[in-house]
Amino acid sequence: MSKQSATAGDIVLEARGLTIEFGNGPNVIRPVDGVGLVLRRGEMLGLVGESGSGKSVTSLAITGLTEYTGGRIVSGSVRLGDIDVLALTPKQRSAILGRDIGMIFQQPRRSLNPTMSVGGQIAESVRRHRGGSRKDAWARAVEMLDRVRIPDAARRAHEMPFSFSGGMAQRVMIAMALACEPSVLVADEPTTALDATVQARVMELLAELQHDLDVAVLLITHDLGVASGACDRIAVMYCGQIVEEGPTSEVLAGASHPYTKGLLAATPRRGRGDRLEPIPGSVPAPNAVPVGCRFHPRCPTYTPGACDTHPVQLEHRYERRADRCVHPQENQVVSLA
């Protein structure tokens, strides 16, 4: 399916039963276990969870970068339109990254080449994936820098990455990721290390470009507050699995999984005067996954015998909603809005 033939709401990316392993023999760990995601044109899906939940490893599989980190995909599928991503050769997967899938990495200053001008880096990506002359590629680079609101873009395109602030460097990364008009944009913690004001501006820009370019965005974040203000749908990930998913407004108004409820209770929001309630404990290591529900050692509603015996499946209990819980919580949760 080409971008030209796609219409609003079409599925542009779908992952099913995605399982990723690292290591060998007794040292094998599985940080992603049976993950499924659906991303539609023109929507933003937030993949939310604490550090160690498996969010970034999931994004590596989607972008074809798993093998470069020493991991391997042992089961599942990833389809980008009519392309079977996992059936591609490394060279073919490299070709779709930048052309069909744009990627915004964490810590943009580390992702940008310190020896090349920012305009040169964007132009290089354009020439690789779209061809054309150096002049046309440079013009496209300046156009994209202007589009992400870099002041005096024609001049600043000649500057090196070190001359840009953290927020401006992230705008450069967004410009580079969207320069070839991909159908999918993966944004991995795009607001990490930015102060609250800059963070808000970056997210506003990302949402604006997503709407204007009709691109599907997978936003990976540990911050439920960031996801709540930008995403159409939310998928909550814990210990390598999706534990709850659904439309953002519905998940925030009535979370059904105890982990989602815990994230909400630990998230600051306007007008809240009481203390935040941290989730006790931490995400278990991939080599120490609990039997049964993976959240049960930290869960306030843990029931011995019911929660710690058998793996819990992700079930669609409500229209457009799913959760992974033996006894889903249906109590209303105060919205972050």
C-alpha positions in Angstrom: 0.0 0.0 0.0 1.5 3.3 -1.0 1.1 6.5 0.8 -0.9 7.8 -2.2 -3.4 5.0 -2.0 -3.9 5.2 1.7 -6.9 7.0 3.2 -7.5 8.3 6.7 -7.8 5.5 9.2 -6.0 2.9 7.1 -3.7 0.5 9.0 -0.2 1.5 8.0 1.7 -0.5 10.5 0.8 -3.7 12.4 2.8 -5.9 14.7 1.5 -9.2 15.9 2.9 -11.5 18.5 6.3 -9.8 18.5 8.8 -11.6 20.7 12.4 -10.5 21.0 15.3 -12.3 22.7 18.8 -11.4 23.8 21.6 -13.8 24.8 22.0 -17.6 24.4 21.4 -20.7 26.4 20.6 -20.2 30.1 21.3 -16.5 29.7 18.4 -15.8 27.3 16.2 -12.9 28.2 12.9 -11.9 26.6 12.3 -8.1 27.0 9.5 -8.2 24.5 7.0 -11.1 24.7 4.0 -11.3 22.3 3.5 -7.6 21.7 0.8 -6.5 19.2 0.3 -3.0 17.9 -1.9 -1.4 15.3 -1.1 2.1 13.9 -3.5 3.9 11.6 -2.8 6.8 9.2 -3.2 10.2 10.8 -3.2 9.0 14.5 -0.8 9.1 17.3 -0.4 6.0 19.5 1.4 6.4 22.8 3.4 3.4 24.0 3.7 4.1 27.8 5.5 2.4 30.6 8.4 2.7 33.1 12.0 2.3 32.0 12.6 -1.4 31.4 9.1 -2.2 30.2 10.3 -3.0 26.7 9.1 0.1 24.8 12.3 1.0 23.0 13.2 -2.6 22.2 9.8 -2.9 20.5 10.6 0.2 18.4 13.8 -1.4 17.3 11.9 -4.3 15.8 9.5 -2.0 14.0 12.4 0.0 12.5 14.5 -3.0 11.6 17.3 -2.2 14.0 17.0 -5.2 16.4 20.0 -7.0 15.0 22.3 -4.0 15.5 21.8 -4.3 19.2 22.5 -8.0 19.5 18.8 -9.0 19.7 16.8 -11.3 17.5 13.1 -11.6 16.7 12.1 -15.2 17.5 8.4 -14.9 16.6 5.7 -12.5 15.4 5.3 -10.3 12.4 5.7 -6.6 11.5 3.9 -5.3 8.4 4.3 -1.8 7.0 1.4 -1.5 4.6 2.0 -4.5 2.3 5.7 -4.8 3.2 6.7 -7.7 5.5 9.4 -5.9 7.4 10.9 -9.1 9.0 11.3 -10.8 5.7 13.5 -8.0 4.3 17.3 -8.3 4.1 19.3 -5.9 6.3 20.0 -3.7 3.3 16.3 -3.6 2.5 15.4 -2.8 6.1 17.9 0.0 6.1 16.3 1.5 3.0 12.9 1.8 4.5 14.2 3.5 7.6 14.1 7.2 6.6 12.0 6.6 3.5 8.9 4.8 4.9 9.6 5.0 8.6 11.1 8.2 10.2 12.8 7.8 13.6 13.4 10.4 16.3 15.9 9.1 18.8 16.5 10.1 22.4 19.1 12.7 23.2 19.3 14.4 19.7 22.8 15.8 20.2 24.2 12.3 20.4 22.2 11.2 17.3 23.4 14.1 15.1 26.8 13.8 13.5 29.0 16.4 15.2 31.2 16.8 12.1 28.5 17.7 9.6 26.2 20.8 9.4 22.6 20.1 10.3 21.5 21.0 6.8 24.1 18.6 5.3 22.8 15.7 7.4 19.2 16.3 6.4 20.2 16.7 2.7 22.2 13.5 2.8 19.1 11.6 4.0 17.0 13.2 1.3 19.5 12.3 -1.5 19.8 8.7 -0.2 16.1 8.0 -0.1 14.6 10.3 -2.7 17.5 11.0 -5.1 17.9 14.3 -6.9 20.6 16.9 -7.0 22.6 18.2 -4.1 21.0 21.6 -4.7 17.4 20.2 -4.5 18.3 18.1 -1.4 19.8 21.2 0.3 16.6 23.2 -0.5 14.5 20.5 1.0 16.7 20.6 4.2 16.2 24.3 4.5 12.5 23.9 3.9 12.2 21.3 6.6 14.2 23.4 9.1 11.9 26.3 8.4 8.9 24.1 8.9 10.0 23.0 12.3 10.4 26.7 13.2 14.2 27.0 13.2 14.7 30.8 13.0 16.7 32.0 9.9 16.7 28.4 8.6 18.7 29.2 5.5 21.6 30.4 7.6 21.4 28.0 10.4 21.4 25.0 8.0 25.1 25.6 7.7 25.8 25.4 11.4 27.1 22.4 13.4 24.9 20.6 15.9 26.8 21.9 18.9 25.5 25.4 18.2 21.9 24.3 18.8 20.1 24.1 22.2 18.5 20.8 23.2 15.1 21.9 22.1 16.4 23.2 18.7 18.4 20.0 18.2 15.3 18.0 18.7 13.5 20.1 16.1 16.4 19.3 13.7 15.8 15.6 14.4 12.1 16.0 13.6 13.0 17.8 10.4 15.3 15.0 9.4 12.8 12.3 10.3 10.0 13.9 8.2 12.1 15.1 5.3 11.3 12.1 3.1 7.6 12.1 4.0 7.4 8.7 5.7 4.1 7.1 6.4 5.2 6.2 10.0 7.1 8.2 12.5 8.6 6.5 15.6 9.4 9.1 18.3 11.4 7.4 21.1 11.2 9.6 24.2 11.5 12.8 22.1 11.2 15.1 25.2 13.9 13.4 27.3 16.1 15.9 29.2 14.1 18.9 28.0 12.6 21.3 30.5 8.8 21.5 30.8 8.3 24.6 28.6 10.5 23.3 25.8 8.9 19.8 26.1 5.5 21.3 25.6 6.6 23.2 22.5 8.2 20.1 21.0 5.1 18.1 21.5 2.9 20.9 20.1 5.1 21.0 17.0 5.0 17.2 16.7 1.2 17.1 16.9 0.9 19.9 14.4 3.2 18.2 11.8 1.4 14.8 12.4 -1.9 16.5 11.5 -0.5 18.5 8.6 1.4 15.6 7.0 -1.2 12.9 7.9 1.6 10.7 9.3 1.0 7.9 11.8 3.1 8.5 14.9 4.2 5.9 17.5 5.2 8.0 20.6 7.3 6.1 23.1 7.3 7.7 26.5 7.5 6.9 30.2 5.5 10.1 30.9 1.7 9.4 30.9 1.1 13.1 31.1 2.9 13.7 27.8 1.0 10.9 26.1 -2.4 12.1 27.5 -2.0 15.5 25.9 -1.0 14.3 22.4 -2.2 10.7 21.7 -5.4 9.4 20.2 -4.8 6.0 21.7 -2.6 4.6 24.5 -1.0 1.2 24.9 0.4 0.6 28.4 3.4 -1.7 28.5 4.8 -3.6 31.5 7.5 -6.2 31.7 7.5 -6.9 27.9 3.8 -7.1 27.5 0.9 -4.8 26.6 -1.3 -4.7 29.8 -4.0 -2.2 28.7 -4.9 -0.3 25.5 -7.7 1.9 24.2 -8.7 5.4 23.3 -6.8 7.9 25.4 -9.8 9.6 26.9 -11.4 6.3 27.9 -8.2 4.9 29.4 -7.6 8.0 31.4 -11.2 8.3 32.6 -11.5 4.7 33.7 -8.3 2.7 33.7 -9.0 -1.0 34.2 -5.5 -2.4 34.9 -3.9 -1.8 38.3 -0.6 -0.8 36.7 -2.3 1.9 34.6 -4.1 3.1 37.7 -0.7 3.3 39.5 0.8 5.3 36.6 -2.1 7.8 36.8 -1.8 8.1 40.6 2.0 8.9 40.2 1.5 11.5 37.5 1.3 15.2 38.4 -1.7 17.1 37.1 -3.2 20.6 37.3 -5.1 21.4 40.4 -3.8 18.4 42.3 -2.9 19.2 45.8 -2.3 15.8 47.3 0.9 13.9 47.3 1.8 11.7 44.4 1.5 7.9 45.0 4.5 6.0 43.7 4.1 2.4 42.5 5.9 0.2 45.1 8.9 -1.8 43.8 10.3 -1.7 40.2 10.0 -3.4 36.9 11.5 -6.9 37.3 14.6 -7.8 35.3 13.9 -9.7 32.0 15.6 -12.8 33.6 13.3 -12.6 36.7 9.8 -12.4 35.2 7.2 -13.4 37.8 4.9 -16.4 37.1 1.3 -15.5 36.3 0.5 -11.8 36.0 3.8 -10.0 35.8 2.6 -7.1 37.8 1.3 -9.1 40.8 4.3 -8.6 43.1 3.6 -4.8 43.0 -0.2 -5.0 42.7 -2.5 -3.8 45.5 -5.3 -6.2 44.4 -3.0 -9.3 44.2 -5.0 -12.5 44.9 -2.8 -15.6 45.7 -3.7 -18.5 43.5 -5.5 -16.4 40.9 -2.8 -13.9 39.9 0.4 -16.0 40.3 -0.4 -19.3 38.6 -1.0 -19.0 34.9 -0.1 -16.4 32.3 -2.8 -13.7 31.9 -4.0 -13.0 28.3 -4.8 -9.6 26.8 -8.6 -9.6 26.6 -11.0 -7.3 24.7 -13.6 -6.8 27.4 -15.1 -3.5 26.2 -15.5 -1.9 22.8 -12.1 -0.5 21.6 -10.6 -1.5 25.0 -8.4 -4.4 26.2 -6.6 -5.3 29.4 -4.5 -8.1 30.9 -5.9 -8.7 34.4 -7.6 -11.6 36.3 -10.1 -9.2 37.8 -9.9 -5.9 35.9 -10.5 -2.7 37.9 -13.5 -0.7 36.7 -13.3 2.1 39.3 -13.2 5.5 37.7 -9.9 7.4 37.6 -9.7 11.2 37.7 -8.6 12.4 34.2 -5.2 14.1 33.8 -6.9 16.9 31.8 
